[in-house]
Amino acid sequence: MPPSRSKADDKILSYGDVVLRRSDLDILHGPHYINDRLIEFYFAHLSPPLHVLLVPPSISFWLSNCPDPVSLSEAATPLKLPQRDIILFTVNNNSDVTAADGGTHWSLLVYYRATNEFVHHDSSQGMNRWHAETLFEAVKRFVGDDGEARYVEGFTPQQNNGYDCGLYVMTIARVVCDWFREGGAKNERERWFSSLKEEVDAAAVAELRGEVLRLILGLMEKK
């Protein structure tokens, strides 16, 4: 018998600014679509290197859908984007700001200052390209003074099902952070694509689902 709604909403862990609920564990136990709380939790867990920013999904969504320039500036300014070498934004195909849990697909938009590029990584054949370009247009003027950043579609391993997109976003984010932390940016024209080819596939993504579940359960035990 499935858990009642009240039990599914029970708080199980507070981690930084993220509050996880029992329903989040249910998502990780089965082949289900990853929600924004789990992505935000994993982004916080990654502890990105200095000058790398992983933007929480709720903030990326708001930046993409801000109704006016003033609200957009108020949301972007605290992120200190000009001080970042790499910025990772989640992209979701939900355009309804009244539906916080809407959307059916996640992808990742990565700003790389060394090449002044926004690189879009989409594990489902460019399904989110329009939404990624919308986010790019919203934030490009905040990353630097010239506002001349380019948008490119980057190499991305492709998912073979309809529910692992969020895990691809999380796995790619980890690869980018590790690549930067290990000195991959010493050649400023180099990017993390070769690391993606070596480290990201369906098996690695499936392993991450279990890894995140074990991580959360371990943190719960330490409470």
N, C-alpha and C positions, 0 to 999 in steps of 0.2 A: 504494500500500500504506500503511495507517495506521501511525503510529509505534508502536514497541513501548512497553509500559507503562513500562519503565525510562526510556526517552527522554522520554515524556510527563511523567514526574515530575521531570525535570531542572530545577533552579533556574535561572531566567533573570534575575531582578532582585530585589534587596532594596530596599525603599522604606519608610523608617521601620520600623515593626513588621511590615510586610507582606512576605511572600516569595511572588513569583509564579513559576509553573512553566510549562513549555512547553505543557501542556494548556490553560492559560488563554489563550494566543495562539490555539490552535485554536478555542476558543469564540468569540473575536472575529472570526475569519476567516469564520465561517459563521453562519447563522441559528439560533443555539443559545441555550439558557437560560443566563442570567448567574449565575455562582456567587458565594459570599460573599467570596472573595478579591478578585475584581474590584471588587465594591462597596466593600469596605474600602479598596482601593487608591485608588479614585476619591474617596472621602470624604477620605482623607488629602491627596490632590492639591488638593482644593478649598480647603484652608486657610481654614476658616470665619472670619468676623469675630469680634472680641472679644465674649464673652458668648453666642456661638452654639456649640453642641456637636453634632457628628455622631457618634452612638454606633456603633461597629463592629458588624456583624451578629452576630458571635459573642457579644458582650456583651448585645445586645438579646434574643437568643435565650435566653440564660441567665437574664436578668431575668424573662422571660415564663414560664420553666419551673423556677425555683428550687424545690426540694422543701420548704423550710422558711423561716420568717421570718428566722432568723439568717443563713443563706446569702444571702438576698435583700438584707438590710441590708449585709452585707459587700461585695456586688457593687455596690450603688447608692452607698454613701457616698463612695468615691474619685472618683466622677463630678462631685461638687460641684453637683448639680442645682439647689439653691436659688439659686446664683449665675448661672444661665443665663437669658437672655431668651428664647431659642429652643432647643429640643432636638429633634433628629431621630432617631427610632428606626426601624430596619427591622422589618418584620413578615413572618414566614414561616409557611406553613401546616403546617410540620413540628412535631409535638408529641412526638416520640420523642427524648429527650435522648441516646440511644445511637447515633442516626443523624445524625452531624454534617452530612452532605451531603443529608439528606432534604428533603422538601418540593417543591412544584411551582409555588408562586406567591409573589411578593414584593409588598409594598405599603409605604407610609410613614406613620408616625404622628408628627405634629409638635406639640410642646407650645409654646404661645405665651403667655408670661406676661402680656402686656398685657390679654388677654381671659380668662386662666386657663382655656384650652381645650386639649384634645388633639384635633387635627384629623386625621382619617384620610383618606389619599389612596390610593384603590384603582383601578387602571386596568382592572379586570375585574369591574365591576358588583357590588362589595361581596363578592367571593369570600372575602376575608380578614377580614370584619367580626368574626367570633367570636374569631379570634386577636388582632385589634387590641384588642378589648375586654378580653381576658385580660391583655394587656400593660398596658393602661391601668389596670386594677384593681391590677396588681402595683406600678406605679411612682407612682401619683398622690399617695400620701402623702409621697413623697420630694422632690417639686418645691417644696413650701411647707408652712408650718405648719398651714394650715387643712384641707388634704386635700379641698377642695371643688371641685376642677377638674371641668369638664364634658367629656364626650366628644361629638364631632360628626363626621358624615360630610361631608367637604369636596368641592367641585367638583374633578373629576379628568378630564382627557382620557382617552378609552378606547382600549385597544390593539385592533388588528384581527387579531391572531394569538395563538398560544399560547406564545410564547417571549420576548417583549420586556418582560415585567413589570419585570425588574431594571433595564433601561435607562430605563423610565419613572421608577422610584425615583431613579435617578441624575440624570436630567434635572430632575425636580421639586426635588430637593435643591439643585441648582445655582441654579434659579430663586429658591428661598427665600433662599439665601445672598446672591445678587446683590441681591434686593429689600431685604434688611436692610442690606447694605453701602451701597446707594445712597440710604438714608434713607427707605425705604418705611414705616418704623414711626413716623414723626414724628406721624402721626395714630394714636394707640394703638388705635383701633377698626378701623383699616384692616388688611386681610390681603392676601396675595399672590395671590388668586384671579384678578384681572384679568391679572396677569403670566402666569399659567398659560395662560389663554385665548389670549393673544397669542403665546406662545413655545413651547408644547408641543403637538406633533402627531406623526403617524407619521413625517413627513419629518425632523423635528428629532431624533427618537429614533433613526432609522436612521443619521443623520449622526453621532450620538454614538458608535455602535459603532465606526465607522471612526476617529473622533477619538481614542478611548481606545487603539485599536490603534496608531495613529501615535505617540501619546504614549509608550507603553511601548517601542516600537522606538527612538524617539529617546533615551530614557533608557538603554537598553541600549547604544547606540552611544557614550554618554559614559562608560561604565564604564571 
